[in-house]
Amino acid sequence: MKKFNTLLQKWYFPISLKYVSLVAYIVLIVTGLMAYSTDAEFLKHLRNTNLGNLIVWSYWWPAIVIMAIFFGRIWCMVCPVEIITTFFAKIGLKRKRPKWLLSGWAITIFYIIILFVGIQGFAIHRNPFFMAIYLLVIVGVSIIIGSIYEKNTFCRYVCPVGYLLGLYSRLSFFGWRVKNKNICDTCKDKSCIHKKYQYNLNVKSCGVDLYPANITDNANCILCAGCLKTCNEYQSEPNINRPNPEFRYIGFANDLFQLKPLKIAEMVFVLVVSGFVISEIWSEWKVTDAYLNYLPNLLINPLSVENKFIVGLIKGTIIFGVIPTIIWLLPWLVSSITKAKIKIKEYFLNYGIAFIPIIAAAHLDKAILKTTSRIPYFNHLFDDITGLTTAQRIIDKEIIISQTPNWLNVGISILMTGIIGIGIYLSVKVIRLQNKKQGLEKSVKTTYLIPVIYGSVFLVMILIWRWNM
């Protein structure tokens, strides 16, 4: 870890990686735009044969989820969008952020729009062309926000990807902290938060409203290492103990066990994500996928809705909103019946964090399924990066995609089961600590229904599906 922090002091790191990822980002967009199709059958194959779509959804997205769980918001360290929005903030209007941005609702609403309009409406995860449009929208929004508001507003208050990674970072082994708070207390230059360096692209003070000495969790730090560089370079009085900020080992799930309650906007975000990961896992098996779509179809079929976009919105509302809300409410309703003294708002904000480890575990399982199942497509990927010809050859049976070997399937099943088990264990531990903190060890044992109900949604499905293959 010492060598890594020494590397972070260098002028070229990690900013050089941001430019590399920017080039990759552009390539993925271009390859996505080159693969337009409206044929549903064709798109089933094109989503796996197109370079952009395959990398973004089967490898990039799973990779940043995995990295967040183990290393925190490490993706933000190399994210190309950060340098784009920072550049436009430097030449922009630099207006103060309004309350609606600071509240956290902007991120939650943006995420809901992506799920409802992007995922359900335009299937951006299955259509390379719309995937590329989505990536362009992210850049466009970052430019607009950067051009209007001060500092790095987009990464802290608008980007839903960073927000989600911040939640998963509660499980991380590592985090950004200072070595010695006393050094910060006696520091006169405060270079890490000095206005003079706010709009530098590399050696810069914090653009996301953090003071390194006060960082106690991984939620908001984007690991740009700017504060480390300024602490090292702009010292009014030389100090051998500086730079003080660093990336360090903090212990597994350290942030989670701090039991920091959710804000209302954050709670809604977590609730919607909890529904999203149910759909991600259940859609992998045709049996559970049918159950998942049963409730939406009860509404869609009688109304004879044929418009795919409207159908997607209806399904999104039920799957991402109604179903998780019911699951979240059940433990509280049982608590109310047993006359436990816990207000619904306190329950959602304090016990909502117990869902996070199971959500992260389920998302990690999905990442494993994605990355391993798409490996055979790499044999044909660089013959045709648009994927158009390869997809047609698969349909014409000129190319046969090999199946995942049995030994790998067994390994995946063991891994998925174990990961969900760990998620449930962590959820139980959070509830035990929360009950103790609230002084409710005896009166609200029904809160343990959170891991029982929500954990079973995944564990039972995995046991039946993966172990009866």
NORHUPE-V650569 format. One record per helix or strand of 2 or more residues. SS is the DSSP state (helix for helix, strand for strand). FROM is the first residue (numbers start at 0). LEN is the number of residues. Records with the same first field share a line. If there is no record, write none. Layout:
# NORHUPE-V650569
SS: FROM-LEN ; FROM-LEN
This chain:
# NORHUPE-V650569
helix: 1-7 ; 14-19 ; 39-10 ; 50-21 ; 73-5 ; 79-12 ; 98-4 ; 104-18 ; 127-21 ; 152-5 ; 159-12 ; 180-6 ; 190-3 ; 194-3 ; 211-3 ; 225-8 ; 255-3 ; 263-19 ; 285-18 ; 307-30 ; 343-30 ; 374-7 ; 387-8 ; 405-33 ; 444-22
strand: 173-5 ; 244-5
